[in-house]
Amino acid sequence: MTGKIIGFYKKRWIFFSISLAIMLIGIITIFLDGVSLDIQFRGGALLKYSYVGDLDADAIADASSELLNRPVTTQLTSDISTEEKRLVINVAGNYGLDAKDQDAFENALKEKFPEAKLNLSESSMVEPFFGKKFLRDGITAIILAALLVMIYVWIRFKKMGGLSAGVTALVALFHDVLVVFFTCVIFKIPIGDSFVAVTLSIIGYSVNDTIVIYDRIRENTKLHPKIPVETLTDLSISQSIMRSVNTNVAVFLSISLVYILARVNSIDSIQSFALPMAVGSISGCYSTICIAGPLWVMWKKRKNSNIAFKNV
């Protein structure tokens, strides 16, 4: 054995505690602020206007609710590069707005706030039936991807305990999905199609790192058959850690740049993808190194102790 071995297994409870703390913060945030679903997953209407001068978001929301007789939330944003002011009107309900109702609403709103010079720049309408279907299909895609990854790892690493490798890889993926989800909750990013895209991307990055470490464990098992499983795993992670870190840092830096540019230009759809993706790339690296490996060792040691107990 060459090189310094980092004691990941010995420090496993520190890593597990960090992950549990992140999950706890996310759960508390859900109870305090709830979970916001994007229009694709819940239905309704989303209208975006450019405006000039000053507007009161609450006054706009009250006027819109009165005109539409439906719950309405509003948000005022601005484009940092062009300094264009934007009004986002989110209309909840069991149906969208047809063209006639939308025109009537827009004309009434312009009459109430003529000094704002409202100009419609974007509108989205989704029926709740389709919203629920999109949500169900998105969740199904994430679950199927995770299960297929587990089966693949199970088959590929059958000689080193395929089931244990597959299940611990699945736990690491579940950890990353929760981190991405809680990132959206904490930063008040609506859960929509961007969340599904980020989650599937992170699953791919995370399992790739996990497979690299499992491959190294399999190779070191042949080279050092007599050393304890925890030492073997720490050695394997230590040998491949720089590859995982360098890859994920490169992803983090590139996607962070995308987020900054989207933030400067007020491109909401890209922001809702880039921020969770940046956090998820770090989580994927962390879970592979600090969660999957130590969990696999715990499984193997427990299994060996049970075998030894039965042979007594």
C-alpha positions as CSV (number, residue, x, y, z in Angstrom):
1,M,0.0,0.0,0.0
2,T,1.3,3.4,-0.9
3,G,0.0,6.9,-0.1
4,K,-1.8,8.3,2.8
5,I,-5.0,6.6,3.9
6,I,-7.8,8.9,5.1
7,G,-10.0,7.3,7.8
8,F,-13.4,7.8,6.2
9,Y,-14.9,4.8,8.0
10,K,-13.7,6.0,11.4
11,K,-15.3,9.4,10.9
12,R,-18.6,8.0,9.5
13,W,-20.7,9.2,12.3
14,I,-19.5,12.8,11.7
15,F,-20.5,12.5,8.1
16,F,-23.9,10.9,8.9
17,S,-24.6,13.7,11.5
18,I,-23.9,16.4,8.8
19,S,-26.3,14.7,6.4
20,L,-29.0,14.3,9.1
21,A,-28.5,18.0,10.1
22,I,-29.1,19.1,6.4
23,M,-32.2,16.9,6.3
24,L,-33.5,18.3,9.5
25,I,-33.0,21.9,8.3
26,G,-34.9,21.0,5.1
27,I,-37.8,19.4,7.0
28,I,-38.1,22.4,9.4
29,T,-38.2,24.7,6.3
30,I,-41.0,22.7,4.8
31,F,-43.1,23.0,8.0
32,L,-42.4,26.8,8.1
33,D,-42.7,27.7,4.4
34,G,-44.2,24.7,2.7
35,V,-43.3,23.3,-0.7
36,S,-44.0,25.5,-3.8
37,L,-45.0,23.6,-7.0
38,D,-44.3,25.2,-10.3
39,I,-47.2,25.7,-12.7
40,Q,-46.2,22.6,-14.7
41,F,-47.0,20.4,-11.7
42,R,-50.1,22.1,-10.2
43,G,-51.9,23.9,-13.0
44,G,-53.1,27.5,-13.2
45,A,-51.7,30.5,-15.0
46,L,-48.5,32.4,-14.9
47,L,-48.3,36.0,-16.4
48,K,-45.2,38.1,-16.7
49,Y,-45.4,41.9,-17.4
50,S,-42.8,44.5,-17.9
51,Y,-43.5,47.8,-16.2
52,V,-42.1,51.3,-15.3
53,G,-42.1,53.3,-12.1
54,D,-43.0,51.8,-8.8
55,L,-45.6,49.2,-8.0
56,D,-46.9,47.7,-4.8
57,A,-46.9,43.8,-5.1
58,D,-49.7,43.5,-2.5
59,A,-51.9,46.0,-4.2
60,I,-51.5,44.2,-7.6
61,A,-52.3,40.9,-5.9
62,D,-55.4,42.3,-4.2
63,A,-56.6,43.8,-7.5
64,S,-55.9,40.7,-9.5
65,S,-57.7,38.5,-6.9
66,E,-60.7,40.8,-7.1
67,L,-60.8,40.8,-10.9
68,L,-60.3,37.0,-11.3
69,N,-62.0,35.9,-8.1
70,R,-59.1,33.5,-7.6
71,P,-56.1,33.3,-5.3
72,V,-53.2,35.3,-6.8
73,T,-49.6,35.8,-5.7
74,T,-47.3,38.4,-7.2
75,Q,-43.6,39.1,-7.4
76,L,-41.6,42.1,-8.5
77,T,-38.2,41.4,-10.1
78,S,-35.7,43.4,-12.3
79,D,-33.2,42.5,-15.0
80,I,-29.8,43.6,-13.6
81,S,-28.2,44.0,-17.1
82,T,-31.1,46.0,-18.7
83,E,-32.7,47.3,-15.5
84,E,-36.1,46.3,-16.9
85,K,-38.7,45.9,-14.2
86,R,-40.9,42.8,-14.3
87,L,-44.2,41.8,-12.6
88,V,-44.9,38.1,-12.2
89,I,-48.6,37.2,-11.5
90,N,-49.2,33.6,-10.4
91,V,-52.9,32.6,-10.6
92,A,-53.8,29.5,-8.7
93,G,-56.9,27.4,-9.4
94,N,-58.3,24.4,-11.1
95,Y,-58.2,25.9,-14.6
96,G,-56.1,28.4,-16.6
97,L,-57.2,31.5,-18.4
98,D,-58.5,31.4,-21.9
99,A,-57.5,34.1,-24.4
100,K,-60.7,36.1,-23.8
101,D,-60.4,36.1,-20.0
102,Q,-56.7,37.0,-20.2
103,D,-57.4,40.0,-22.5
104,A,-60.2,41.2,-20.2
105,F,-58.0,40.8,-17.1
106,E,-55.1,42.6,-18.8
107,N,-57.2,45.5,-19.9
108,A,-58.8,45.9,-16.4
109,L,-55.3,45.7,-14.8
110,K,-54.0,48.4,-17.1
111,E,-56.9,50.7,-16.2
112,K,-56.2,50.3,-12.5
113,F,-52.5,51.0,-12.9
114,P,-52.1,53.1,-16.0
115,E,-48.9,54.8,-14.8
116,A,-47.1,51.4,-14.8
117,K,-47.5,50.9,-18.6
118,L,-47.9,47.2,-18.2
119,N,-46.8,45.1,-21.2
120,L,-47.3,41.3,-21.3
121,S,-44.0,39.5,-22.1
122,E,-44.8,35.9,-21.3
123,S,-47.9,33.7,-20.3
124,S,-48.2,30.1,-19.3
125,M,-51.4,28.1,-18.9
126,V,-51.6,24.5,-17.5
127,E,-54.7,22.6,-16.6
128,P,-54.5,20.8,-13.2
129,F,-55.1,17.4,-14.8
130,F,-52.0,17.8,-16.9
131,G,-50.1,19.3,-13.9
132,K,-50.8,16.2,-11.8
133,K,-49.9,13.9,-14.7
134,F,-46.6,15.8,-15.2
135,L,-45.8,15.5,-11.5
136,R,-46.6,11.8,-11.4
137,D,-44.5,11.1,-14.4
138,G,-41.6,13.1,-13.1
139,I,-41.6,11.2,-9.8
140,T,-41.9,7.9,-11.7
141,A,-38.9,8.8,-13.8
142,I,-36.7,9.6,-10.8
143,I,-37.7,6.4,-9.0
144,L,-37.1,4.2,-12.1
145,A,-33.7,5.8,-12.7
146,A,-32.7,5.1,-9.1
147,L,-33.9,1.5,-9.2
148,L,-32.2,0.8,-12.5
149,V,-29.0,2.2,-11.1
150,M,-29.2,-0.1,-8.1
151,I,-29.8,-3.1,-10.2
152,Y,-26.9,-2.2,-12.5
153,V,-24.5,-1.8,-9.6
154,W,-25.9,-5.0,-8.0
155,I,-25.1,-7.0,-11.2
156,R,-21.8,-5.4,-12.0
157,F,-20.3,-5.8,-8.5
158,K,-21.8,-9.2,-7.7
159,K,-18.4,-10.7,-6.6
160,M,-18.0,-8.1,-3.9
161,G,-21.5,-8.4,-2.6
162,G,-23.8,-7.0,-5.3
163,L,-26.8,-6.4,-3.1
164,S,-24.8,-4.4,-0.5
165,A,-23.2,-2.3,-3.2
166,G,-26.5,-1.7,-5.0
167,V,-28.4,-0.7,-1.8
168,T,-25.7,1.6,-0.4
169,A,-25.4,3.3,-3.9
170,L,-29.2,3.7,-3.8
171,V,-29.0,5.3,-0.3
172,A,-26.4,7.7,-1.6
173,L,-28.6,8.6,-4.5
174,F,-31.6,9.1,-2.2
175,H,-29.4,11.4,-0.1
176,D,-28.6,13.5,-3.2
177,V,-32.2,13.7,-4.3
178,L,-33.2,15.0,-0.9
179,V,-30.4,17.6,-0.9
180,V,-31.6,18.9,-4.3
181,F,-35.2,18.9,-3.1
182,F,-34.4,20.8,0.2
183,T,-32.3,23.3,-1.8
184,C,-35.4,24.1,-3.8
185,V,-37.4,24.4,-0.6
186,I,-34.9,26.6,1.3
187,F,-34.3,29.0,-1.7
188,K,-38.0,29.0,-2.5
189,I,-37.5,27.5,-6.0
190,P,-40.8,26.0,-7.3
191,I,-40.6,22.3,-7.9
192,G,-41.1,21.8,-11.6
193,D,-39.6,20.2,-14.7
194,S,-36.2,21.7,-13.8
195,F,-36.2,19.7,-10.6
196,V,-36.6,16.5,-12.5
197,A,-33.9,17.4,-14.9
198,V,-31.5,18.3,-12.1
199,T,-32.3,15.1,-10.1
200,L,-31.7,12.8,-13.1
201,S,-28.4,14.6,-13.9
202,I,-27.2,14.3,-10.3
203,I,-28.1,10.6,-10.2
204,G,-25.8,10.1,-13.2
205,Y,-22.9,12.1,-11.7
206,S,-23.2,10.5,-8.3
207,V,-23.4,6.9,-9.5
208,N,-20.5,7.4,-11.8
209,D,-18.3,8.4,-8.8
210,T,-19.7,5.5,-6.7
211,I,-18.8,3.0,-9.5
212,V,-15.3,4.4,-9.7
213,I,-14.8,3.8,-6.0
214,Y,-16.3,0.3,-6.1
215,D,-14.1,-0.6,-9.0
216,R,-11.1,0.5,-6.9
217,I,-12.3,-1.6,-4.0
218,R,-12.6,-4.7,-6.2
219,E,-9.1,-4.1,-7.6
220,N,-7.6,-3.6,-4.1
221,T,-9.3,-6.7,-2.8
222,K,-7.2,-8.8,-5.3
223,L,-4.0,-6.9,-4.4
224,H,-4.5,-6.9,-0.6
225,P,-6.8,-9.8,0.3
226,K,-5.8,-9.9,3.9
227,I,-6.3,-6.3,5.1
228,P,-9.6,-5.4,6.9
229,V,-12.5,-4.3,4.8
230,E,-12.6,-0.9,6.4
231,T,-8.9,-0.2,5.7
232,L,-9.4,-1.5,2.1
233,T,-12.3,0.9,1.6
234,D,-10.5,3.8,3.1
235,L,-7.5,3.0,0.8
236,S,-9.7,2.8,-2.3
237,I,-11.5,6.1,-1.5
238,S,-8.2,7.9,-0.8
239,Q,-6.8,6.7,-4.1
240,S,-9.7,7.9,-6.1
241,I,-10.8,11.0,-4.1
242,M,-8.9,13.6,-6.2
243,R,-10.6,12.3,-9.4
244,S,-14.1,12.7,-7.8
245,V,-13.3,16.1,-6.3
246,N,-11.7,17.5,-9.5
247,T,-14.6,16.3,-11.7
248,N,-17.3,17.7,-9.4
249,V,-15.5,21.0,-8.7
250,A,-15.3,21.5,-12.5
251,V,-19.0,20.9,-12.8
252,F,-19.7,23.2,-9.8
253,L,-17.7,26.1,-11.2
254,S,-19.2,25.8,-14.7
255,I,-22.8,25.6,-13.5
256,S,-22.2,28.4,-10.9
257,L,-21.1,30.6,-13.8
258,V,-24.3,29.7,-15.6
259,Y,-26.3,30.6,-12.5
260,I,-24.6,34.0,-12.1
261,L,-25.3,34.9,-15.7
262,A,-28.9,33.8,-15.4
263,R,-29.2,35.8,-12.2
264,V,-27.8,38.9,-13.8
265,N,-30.2,38.6,-16.8
266,S,-33.2,37.5,-14.6
267,I,-33.7,34.2,-16.5
268,D,-35.8,32.4,-13.9
269,S,-35.9,29.0,-15.8
270,I,-32.1,28.7,-15.9
271,Q,-31.7,29.9,-12.3
272,S,-34.2,27.2,-11.1
273,F,-31.9,24.6,-12.8
274,A,-28.5,25.9,-12.1
275,L,-28.6,26.5,-8.4
276,P,-29.9,23.1,-7.4
277,M,-27.5,21.5,-9.9
278,A,-24.5,23.3,-8.4
279,V,-25.5,22.2,-4.9
280,G,-26.3,18.7,-6.1
281,S,-22.9,18.3,-7.7
282,I,-21.2,18.8,-4.4
283,S,-23.7,16.5,-2.7
284,G,-23.1,13.8,-5.2
285,C,-19.3,13.9,-4.5
286,Y,-19.9,14.0,-0.7
287,S,-22.4,11.1,-0.6
288,T,-20.1,8.9,-2.7
289,I,-17.1,9.4,-0.5
290,C,-18.6,9.9,2.9
291,I,-21.9,8.0,2.8
292,A,-21.8,5.1,0.3
293,G,-18.3,3.7,1.2
294,P,-18.7,3.7,5.0
295,L,-22.3,2.3,4.7
296,W,-21.0,-0.5,2.5
297,V,-18.3,-1.3,5.1
298,M,-20.9,-1.4,7.9
299,W,-23.0,-3.8,5.9
300,K,-20.1,-6.1,5.2
301,K,-18.9,-6.1,8.8
302,R,-22.3,-6.8,10.1
303,K,-22.8,-9.7,7.6
304,N,-19.4,-11.2,8.5
305,S,-20.1,-10.9,12.2
306,N,-23.4,-12.7,11.7
307,I,-21.7,-15.5,9.8
308,A,-19.1,-15.8,12.5
309,F,-21.8,-16.0,15.2
310,K,-23.6,-18.8,13.3
311,N,-20.4,-20.8,13.0
312,V,-19.7,-20.7,16.7
